[in-house]
Amino acid sequence: MNERESDLPRATAAPYTRSRRLPPCRGIIAVDAEGFTGHPAVEHEVISRAVPDLIRISLERAGLSELWNERRFPASTGDGYVLGFDPALMPFVIHPWLSTLQEVLAELNAHAPGALRIRLRVSLHIGPLPDTGDEFGGNGTVRNDTHRLLDSRPVKAALTFSRKNVTQVVAILSDRCYQDAVASGYTGRHPDHFVEVPATVEGKQFAQRAWLHVPLPSGPMRDPRAPGETSGTGRGVDGGQRERLDGPESGPTVNRAPNGNINTGTLHGDQRVSNRLVIGSRGGEERD
């Protein structure tokens, strides 16, 4: 082999042709600032520099300095930041870190000079990712899906329709992240703090089951699956919302109240209550 040939990238076996070791499993955090391009250009660098500082400070306050100090494949995305970490820490990232990040942003925005305010969307995922320790590490399907979740309709809608002076952080968890860290009982937050959503991205062939979490909810809760639209025919207390499913007028009605109870008035027919209330057309009532 001559010297020129040795400079070429090393060839690897094509996918599906032989078995090989999985890359190490990593937790991954991706963060985006809301409305980045809407800020004047002079503020873009300020925000880009502030986001990793906010992550670092909030991790330290949440007792997760080790996660920041040992972060893997960190990178700025311009309007955000991404990093990998030991997935054993994921329960602590979900709680208390997300709540601490909310507190740090509230503190920043209360004293923000001029019109500069930073609100963040956060995406969390777990899965195998190459960790080569260089600038090419951390690339793979898990990372791609993390960014798709971050850009998905539900998480954008949840931040858009919440009160800017109250809610500073909205997070979306992949289904694997939720199952491994929340449903399993390892996270210090009950599953009722999370809302299942179908995560889709406009213009992309992406659709996954995911879980929305808002550390400090505010404002009239809207259906996170339909940004910009208010579904249903009524609204209950504590942000509860009633939604009419597709179908004829006699079809079932679903009531959601992630943060409290729903006052729906007079009910006729079947009723099922969990974190969703379904009213049908037969007598009786069923509760989980």
Sine and cosine of phi, psi and omega as CSV:
sin_phi,cos_phi,sin_psi,cos_psi,sin_omega,cos_omega
0.00,0.00,0.80,-0.60,0.00,-1.00
-0.99,0.17,0.13,-0.99,-0.09,-1.00
-0.89,0.45,-0.61,0.79,-0.02,-1.00
-0.91,0.42,-0.67,0.75,0.01,-1.00
-0.90,0.43,-0.55,0.83,-0.02,-1.00
-0.94,0.34,-0.31,0.95,0.02,-1.00
-0.99,0.14,-0.19,0.98,-0.04,-1.00
-0.96,0.29,0.47,-0.89,0.06,-1.00
-0.85,0.53,0.59,-0.81,0.00,-1.00
-0.94,0.34,0.75,-0.66,0.01,-1.00
-0.97,0.26,0.56,-0.83,0.06,-1.00
-0.83,-0.55,0.31,-0.95,0.02,-1.00
-0.92,0.40,0.60,-0.80,0.02,-1.00
-0.90,0.43,0.46,-0.89,0.05,-1.00
-0.84,0.53,0.51,-0.86,0.09,-1.00
0.94,0.33,0.18,0.98,-0.03,-1.00
-0.98,-0.19,-0.42,0.91,0.06,-1.00
-0.40,-0.92,0.37,-0.93,0.03,-1.00
-0.99,0.12,0.51,-0.86,0.04,-1.00
-0.47,-0.88,0.22,-0.98,-0.03,-1.00
-0.92,0.39,0.61,-0.79,0.14,-0.99
-0.94,0.33,0.53,-0.85,0.16,-0.99
-0.91,0.42,0.29,-0.96,0.02,-1.00
-0.89,0.45,0.53,-0.85,0.04,-1.00
-0.97,0.24,0.70,-0.72,-0.01,-1.00
-0.74,-0.68,0.59,-0.81,0.29,-0.96
-0.99,0.16,0.46,-0.89,0.00,-1.00
-0.62,-0.78,0.70,-0.71,0.05,-1.00
-0.91,-0.42,0.76,-0.65,0.17,-0.99
-0.79,-0.61,0.67,-0.74,-0.08,-1.00
-0.75,-0.67,0.66,-0.76,0.09,-1.00
-0.76,-0.65,0.61,-0.80,0.09,-1.00
-1.00,0.09,0.69,-0.72,0.01,-1.00
-0.92,0.39,0.69,-0.72,0.14,-0.99
0.86,0.51,0.58,0.81,-0.08,-1.00
-0.84,0.54,-0.75,0.66,-0.05,-1.00
-0.94,0.35,-0.28,0.96,0.04,-1.00
-0.98,0.20,-0.24,0.97,0.06,-1.00
-0.98,0.21,0.50,-0.86,0.10,-1.00
-0.84,0.54,0.53,-0.85,-0.07,-1.00
-0.83,0.56,-0.53,0.85,-0.05,-1.00
-0.90,0.43,-0.34,0.94,-0.03,-1.00
-1.00,-0.09,-0.15,0.99,-0.08,-1.00
-0.88,0.48,-0.73,0.68,-0.01,-1.00
-0.91,0.42,-0.61,0.79,0.01,-1.00
-0.87,0.50,-0.71,0.70,0.00,-1.00
-0.92,0.39,-0.68,0.73,-0.01,-1.00
-0.86,0.52,-0.63,0.78,0.02,-1.00
-0.97,0.24,-0.52,0.85,-0.07,-1.00
-0.96,0.29,-0.58,0.81,-0.12,-0.99
-0.86,0.51,-0.78,0.62,0.04,-1.00
-0.89,0.45,-0.54,0.84,0.06,-1.00
-0.90,0.44,-0.66,0.75,0.03,-1.00
-0.90,0.44,-0.64,0.77,0.05,-1.00
-0.90,0.44,-0.73,0.69,-0.01,-1.00
-0.87,0.49,-0.76,0.65,-0.04,-1.00
-0.88,0.47,-0.69,0.73,-0.03,-1.00
-0.94,0.35,-0.59,0.81,0.07,-1.00
-0.90,0.44,-0.67,0.74,0.03,-1.00
-0.88,0.47,-0.69,0.72,0.00,-1.00
-0.92,0.39,-0.46,0.89,0.01,-1.00
-1.00,0.06,0.08,1.00,0.00,-1.00
0.98,0.22,0.43,0.90,-0.05,-1.00
-0.88,-0.48,0.62,0.79,0.02,-1.00
-0.84,0.54,-0.58,0.81,-0.03,-1.00
-0.88,0.48,-0.57,0.82,0.00,-1.00
-0.90,0.44,-0.70,0.71,0.00,-1.00
-0.93,0.37,-0.69,0.73,-0.06,-1.00
-0.92,0.39,-0.48,0.88,-0.04,-1.00
-0.94,-0.35,0.35,0.94,-0.05,-1.00
-0.87,0.50,0.51,-0.86,-0.03,-1.00
-0.92,-0.39,0.50,-0.87,0.00,-1.00
0.55,0.83,0.80,0.61,0.03,-1.00
-0.94,0.35,0.56,-0.83,0.01,-1.00
-0.37,-0.93,0.63,-0.78,0.15,-0.99
-0.99,0.13,0.62,-0.78,0.07,-1.00
-0.94,-0.33,0.26,0.97,-0.04,-1.00
1.00,0.00,-0.92,0.39,0.03,-1.00
-0.98,-0.18,0.20,0.98,-0.02,-1.00
-0.26,-0.97,-0.37,-0.93,-0.09,-1.00
-0.39,-0.92,0.50,-0.87,0.03,-1.00
-0.67,-0.74,0.58,-0.81,0.05,-1.00
-0.41,-0.91,0.44,-0.90,0.07,-1.00
-0.96,-0.29,0.33,-0.94,-0.03,-1.00
-0.33,-0.94,0.16,-0.99,0.04,-1.00
-0.89,0.47,0.87,-0.49,-0.07,-1.00
-0.91,0.42,-0.26,0.97,0.06,-1.00
-0.89,0.45,-0.34,0.94,0.00,-1.00
-1.00,0.01,-0.05,1.00,-0.09,-1.00
-0.84,0.55,-0.66,0.75,0.03,-1.00
-0.83,0.55,-0.58,0.82,0.00,-1.00
-0.98,0.21,-0.44,0.90,0.10,-0.99
-0.92,0.38,-0.69,0.73,0.02,-1.00
-0.91,0.42,-0.69,0.72,0.08,-1.00
-0.46,-0.89,0.86,-0.50,0.40,0.92
-0.98,-0.21,0.03,1.00,-0.18,-0.98
-0.87,0.49,-0.71,0.70,-0.03,-1.00
-0.85,0.52,-0.65,0.76,0.04,-1.00
-0.92,0.38,-0.61,0.79,0.03,-1.00
-0.92,0.38,-0.63,0.77,0.06,-1.00
-0.87,0.48,-0.66,0.75,0.08,-1.00
-0.84,0.54,-0.71,0.71,-0.01,-1.00
-0.91,0.41,-0.66,0.75,0.00,-1.00
-0.91,0.42,-0.67,0.74,0.02,-1.00
-0.92,0.40,-0.63,0.78,0.04,-1.00
-0.88,0.48,-0.65,0.76,0.03,-1.00
-0.91,0.43,-0.70,0.71,0.02,-1.00
-0.88,0.47,-0.75,0.66,-0.09,-1.00
-0.94,0.35,-0.44,0.90,0.05,-1.00
-0.93,0.36,-0.42,0.91,-0.02,-1.00
-0.88,-0.47,0.26,0.97,-0.05,-1.00
-0.90,0.44,0.75,-0.66,0.03,-1.00
-0.95,0.30,0.67,-0.74,0.05,-1.00
0.88,0.47,-0.66,-0.75,-0.09,-1.00
-0.99,-0.12,0.03,1.00,-0.08,-1.00
-0.95,0.31,0.90,-0.43,0.08,-1.00
-0.73,-0.68,0.62,-0.79,-0.01,-1.00
-0.85,-0.53,0.86,-0.51,0.14,-0.99
-0.85,-0.52,0.59,-0.81,-0.18,-0.98
-0.82,-0.57,0.62,-0.78,0.28,-0.96
-0.99,-0.14,0.64,-0.76,-0.03,-1.00
-0.79,-0.61,0.70,-0.72,0.06,-1.00
-0.86,-0.52,0.71,-0.70,-0.01,-1.00
-0.82,-0.57,0.67,-0.74,-0.04,-1.00
-0.49,-0.87,0.27,-0.96,0.04,-1.00
-0.66,-0.75,0.67,-0.74,0.08,-1.00
0.20,-0.98,0.08,-1.00,-0.03,-1.00
-0.96,0.28,0.76,-0.65,0.04,-1.00
-0.62,-0.79,0.70,-0.71,0.08,-1.00
-0.85,0.52,0.73,-0.69,-0.03,-1.00
-0.80,-0.60,0.97,0.24,-0.11,-0.99
-0.99,0.11,-0.17,0.99,0.04,-1.00
0.99,0.16,0.10,0.99,0.05,-1.00
-0.85,-0.52,-0.15,-0.99,-0.08,-1.00
-0.92,0.39,-0.23,0.97,-0.01,-1.00
-0.99,-0.12,-0.03,1.00,-0.02,-1.00
-0.95,0.31,0.36,-0.93,0.09,-1.00
0.99,0.16,0.16,0.99,0.00,-1.00
-1.00,-0.08,0.70,-0.71,0.00,-1.00
0.24,-0.97,-0.03,-1.00,-0.07,-1.00
-0.87,0.50,-0.65,0.76,-0.02,-1.00
-0.87,0.50,-0.68,0.73,0.02,-1.00
-0.93,0.38,-0.68,0.73,0.04,-1.00
-0.85,0.52,-0.71,0.71,-0.01,-1.00
-0.92,0.40,-0.55,0.83,0.04,-1.00
-0.87,0.50,-0.68,0.73,0.01,-1.00
-0.95,0.31,-0.55,0.83,0.07,-1.00
-0.91,0.42,-0.69,0.73,0.05,-1.00
-0.86,0.51,-0.64,0.77,-0.01,-1.00
-0.89,0.45,-0.52,0.86,-0.01,-1.00
-0.99,-0.11,0.10,1.00,-0.11,-0.99
-0.96,0.26,0.36,-0.93,-0.07,-1.00
-0.86,0.52,-0.71,0.70,-0.10,-1.00
-0.87,0.49,-0.70,0.72,-0.07,-1.00
-0.95,0.31,-0.58,0.82,0.06,-1.00
-0.91,0.40,-0.67,0.74,-0.02,-1.00
-0.91,0.42,-0.66,0.75,-0.03,-1.00
-0.88,0.48,-0.62,0.78,0.02,-1.00
-0.97,0.25,-0.63,0.77,-0.03,-1.00
-0.88,0.47,-0.67,0.74,-0.13,-0.99
-1.00,-0.07,0.07,1.00,0.10,-0.99
-1.00,0.00,0.23,-0.97,-0.03,-1.00
-0.97,0.23,0.81,-0.59,-0.08,-1.00
-0.90,0.43,-0.44,0.90,-0.01,-1.00
-1.00,0.07,-0.07,1.00,-0.04,-1.00
-0.87,-0.50,-0.89,0.47,-0.08,-1.00
-1.00,0.06,0.89,-0.46,-0.02,-1.00
-0.94,-0.34,-0.26,0.97,-0.08,-1.00
-0.68,-0.73,0.72,-0.70,0.18,-0.98
-0.76,-0.65,0.74,-0.67,-0.05,-1.00
-0.88,-0.48,0.50,-0.86,0.11,-0.99
-0.78,-0.62,0.75,-0.66,-0.03,-1.00
-0.94,-0.34,0.67,-0.74,0.14,-0.99
-0.90,0.43,0.34,-0.94,-0.01,-1.00
-0.89,0.45,-0.61,0.79,0.03,-1.00
-0.90,0.44,-0.68,0.73,0.03,-1.00
-0.86,0.51,-0.72,0.70,0.00,-1.00
-0.89,0.45,-0.73,0.69,-0.05,-1.00
-0.91,0.42,-0.68,0.73,-0.06,-1.00
-0.94,0.33,-0.64,0.77,-0.18,-0.98
-0.96,-0.28,-0.48,0.87,-0.09,-1.00
-0.97,-0.23,-0.86,0.50,-0.03,-1.00
-0.87,0.50,-0.47,0.88,0.00,-1.00
-0.96,0.28,-0.25,0.97,0.02,-1.00
1.00,-0.05,0.09,1.00,-0.04,-1.00
-0.99,0.17,-0.33,0.94,-0.02,-1.00
-1.00,-0.08,0.62,-0.78,0.00,-1.00
-0.98,0.20,0.64,0.77,0.10,-1.00
-0.64,-0.76,0.75,-0.66,0.00,-1.00
-0.92,0.39,0.52,-0.86,0.05,-1.00
-0.83,0.56,-0.38,0.93,0.03,-1.00
-0.91,0.41,-0.24,0.97,0.06,-1.00
-0.98,0.18,-0.04,1.00,-0.08,-1.00
-0.84,-0.54,0.61,-0.79,-0.03,-1.00
-0.88,-0.48,0.81,-0.58,0.03,-1.00
-0.94,0.33,0.72,-0.69,0.00,-1.00
-0.66,-0.75,0.50,-0.86,0.17,-0.99
-1.00,0.08,0.92,-0.38,-0.06,-1.00
-1.00,0.06,0.91,-0.42,0.08,-1.00
-0.78,-0.62,0.41,-0.91,-0.02,-1.00
-0.82,-0.57,0.78,-0.63,-0.02,-1.00
-0.86,0.50,0.78,-0.63,0.05,-1.00
0.99,0.17,0.04,1.00,-0.02,-1.00
-0.84,-0.54,0.54,-0.84,0.09,-1.00
-1.00,0.09,0.98,0.21,-0.06,-1.00
-0.59,-0.81,0.78,-0.62,0.06,-1.00
-0.42,-0.91,0.90,-0.44,-0.01,-1.00
-0.65,-0.76,0.46,-0.89,0.17,-0.99
-0.95,0.30,0.72,-0.69,-0.01,-1.00
-0.54,-0.84,0.05,-1.00,-0.10,-0.99
-0.71,-0.70,0.81,-0.59,-0.04,-1.00
-1.00,-0.08,0.66,-0.75,0.06,-1.00
-0.66,-0.75,0.80,-0.60,0.02,-1.00
-0.88,-0.47,0.95,-0.31,-0.05,-1.00
-0.84,0.55,-0.60,0.80,0.02,-1.00
-0.70,-0.72,1.00,0.04,-0.05,-1.00
-0.93,0.38,0.41,-0.91,0.06,-1.00
-0.33,-0.94,0.33,-0.94,0.10,-0.99
0.97,0.23,0.08,-1.00,0.03,-1.00
-0.93,0.36,0.86,-0.51,-0.02,-1.00
-0.96,0.29,0.78,-0.62,0.05,-1.00
-0.94,-0.35,0.28,-0.96,0.04,-1.00
-0.90,0.43,0.91,-0.41,-0.07,-1.00
-0.92,0.38,-0.16,0.99,0.02,-1.00
-0.99,0.12,-0.20,0.98,-0.08,-1.00
-0.73,-0.69,0.98,0.21,-0.03,-1.00
-0.86,0.50,0.72,-0.70,0.04,-1.00
1.00,0.03,-0.06,1.00,-0.04,-1.00
-0.82,-0.57,0.59,-0.80,0.11,-0.99
-0.96,-0.27,0.92,-0.39,-0.03,-1.00
-1.00,-0.05,0.33,-0.94,0.10,-1.00
1.00,-0.07,0.02,-1.00,-0.08,-1.00
-0.87,-0.50,0.03,1.00,-0.02,-1.00
-0.35,-0.94,0.18,-0.98,-0.01,-1.00
-0.65,-0.76,0.68,-0.73,-0.03,-1.00
-0.97,-0.23,-0.12,-0.99,-0.02,-1.00
-0.96,0.27,0.31,-0.95,0.05,-1.00
0.84,0.54,0.55,0.84,0.07,-1.00
0.99,0.17,0.12,0.99,0.03,-1.00
-0.91,0.42,0.53,-0.85,-0.06,-1.00
-0.66,-0.75,0.66,-0.75,0.04,-1.00
-0.98,-0.22,0.71,-0.71,-0.08,-1.00
-0.80,-0.60,0.76,-0.65,0.09,-1.00
-1.00,0.05,0.85,-0.53,0.03,-1.00
-0.96,0.27,0.28,-0.96,0.05,-1.00
-0.88,0.47,0.61,-0.79,0.03,-1.00
0.72,-0.69,-0.09,-1.00,-0.03,-1.00
-0.93,0.37,0.23,-0.97,-0.04,-1.00
-0.85,0.52,-0.46,0.89,-0.01,-1.00
-0.99,0.14,0.00,1.00,-0.02,-1.00
-0.93,0.36,0.12,-0.99,-0.08,-1.00
-0.95,0.33,0.41,-0.91,0.09,-1.00
-0.90,-0.44,0.70,-0.72,0.01,-1.00
-0.95,-0.31,0.74,-0.68,0.05,-1.00
-0.91,-0.41,0.75,-0.66,0.01,-1.00
-0.88,-0.48,0.66,-0.75,0.08,-1.00
-0.53,-0.85,0.96,0.28,-0.05,-1.00
-0.86,0.51,-0.43,0.90,-0.12,-0.99
-0.87,-0.49,0.22,0.98,0.00,-1.00
0.12,-0.99,-0.45,-0.89,-0.05,-1.00
-0.99,-0.17,0.23,-0.97,0.03,-1.00
-0.86,-0.50,0.71,-0.70,0.13,-0.99
-0.96,-0.30,0.97,-0.25,-0.10,-0.99
-0.97,-0.25,-0.01,1.00,-0.02,-1.00
1.00,0.08,-0.56,-0.83,-0.05,-1.00
-0.98,0.18,0.75,-0.66,-0.03,-1.00
-0.95,-0.30,0.62,-0.78,0.06,-1.00
-0.78,-0.62,0.87,-0.49,0.09,-1.00
0.96,-0.29,-0.21,-0.98,-0.05,-1.00
-0.88,0.48,0.44,-0.90,0.02,-1.00
-0.57,-0.82,0.77,-0.64,0.05,-1.00
-0.82,-0.57,0.76,-0.64,-0.09,-1.00
-0.82,-0.57,0.84,-0.54,0.27,-0.96
-0.64,-0.77,-0.89,-0.47,0.23,-0.97
-1.00,-0.04,0.04,1.00,0.13,-0.99
-0.75,-0.66,0.66,-0.75,0.01,-1.00
-0.93,-0.38,0.89,-0.46,-0.05,-1.00
-0.93,-0.37,0.82,-0.57,0.01,-1.00
-0.95,-0.31,0.86,-0.51,-0.03,-1.00
-0.95,-0.31,-0.50,-0.87,-0.13,-0.99
-0.88,-0.47,0.11,0.99,0.02,-1.00
-0.90,-0.43,0.32,-0.95,-0.01,-1.00
-0.96,0.28,0.36,-0.93,0.05,-1.00
0.95,-0.31,0.08,-1.00,-0.06,-1.00
-0.48,-0.88,0.64,-0.77,0.02,-1.00
-0.78,-0.63,0.72,-0.69,0.01,-1.00
-0.81,-0.58,0.59,-0.81,0.10,-0.99
-0.95,0.31,0.00,0.00,0.00,0.00
